[in-house]
């Protein structure tokens, strides 16, 4: 008996055969959206999304996080070295 992988979106919908799913990868430089690819979907750094609605919700949440002010930033003062 073969093992079957079930993919589940952030909204808890499980992937069916006729769905138009999207993949996303979040990095320090932003979000990359990709078309569905079975092999890519198996990656641990990939977010599986059921479609455009969940992809736009992920982007919106990410923008909210990016807009938060940075706190506890230490400013380093430059030192001049004399030789």
For each residue, the residues with C-beta under 8 A, 3 or more apart:
1:
2:
3:
4:
5: 42
6: 14 15
7: 14 15 21 41 48
8: 12 13 14 15 48
9: 12 13 14 15 21 48 49 50 54
10: 47 48 49 54 57 58
11: 50 54
12: 8 9
13: 8 9 50
14: 6 7 8 9
15: 6 7 8 9 19 21 48 50
16: 19
17:
18:
19: 15 16 50 51
20: 36 51
21: 7 9 15 36 41 48 49 50 51
22: 33 34 35 36 49 50 51 52 54 55
23: 33 34 35 36 37 40 41 46 47 48 49
24: 31 32 33 34 46 47 49 55 58
25: 31 32 34 43 45 46 47
26: 30 31 45 47 62
27: 30 31 32
28:
29:
30: 26 27 62
31: 24 25 26 27 58 59 62
32: 24 25 27
33: 22 23 24 55
34: 22 23 24 25 37 40
35: 22 23
36: 20 21 22 23 41
37: 23 34 40 41
38: 41 42
39: 42
40: 23 34 37 43 46
41: 7 21 23 36 37 38 46 48
42: 5 38 39 46
43: 25 40 46
44:
45: 25 26
46: 23 24 25 40 41 42 43
47: 10 23 24 25 26 58
48: 7 8 9 10 15 21 23 41
49: 9 10 21 22 23 24 54 55 58
50: 9 11 13 15 19 21 22 53 54
51: 19 20 21 22 54 55
52: 22 55 56
53: 50 56 57
54: 9 10 11 22 49 50 51 57 58
55: 22 24 33 49 51 52 58 59
56: 52 53 59 60
57: 10 53 54 60 61
58: 10 24 31 47 49 54 55 61 62
59: 31 55 56 62 63
60: 56 57 63 64
61: 57 58 64 65
62: 26 30 31 58 59 65 66
63: 59 60 66 67
64: 60 61 67 68
65: 61 62 68
66: 62 63
67: 63 64
68: 64 65
69:
70: 73
71:
72:
73: 70
74:
75:
76:
77:
78:
79:
80:
81:
82:
83:
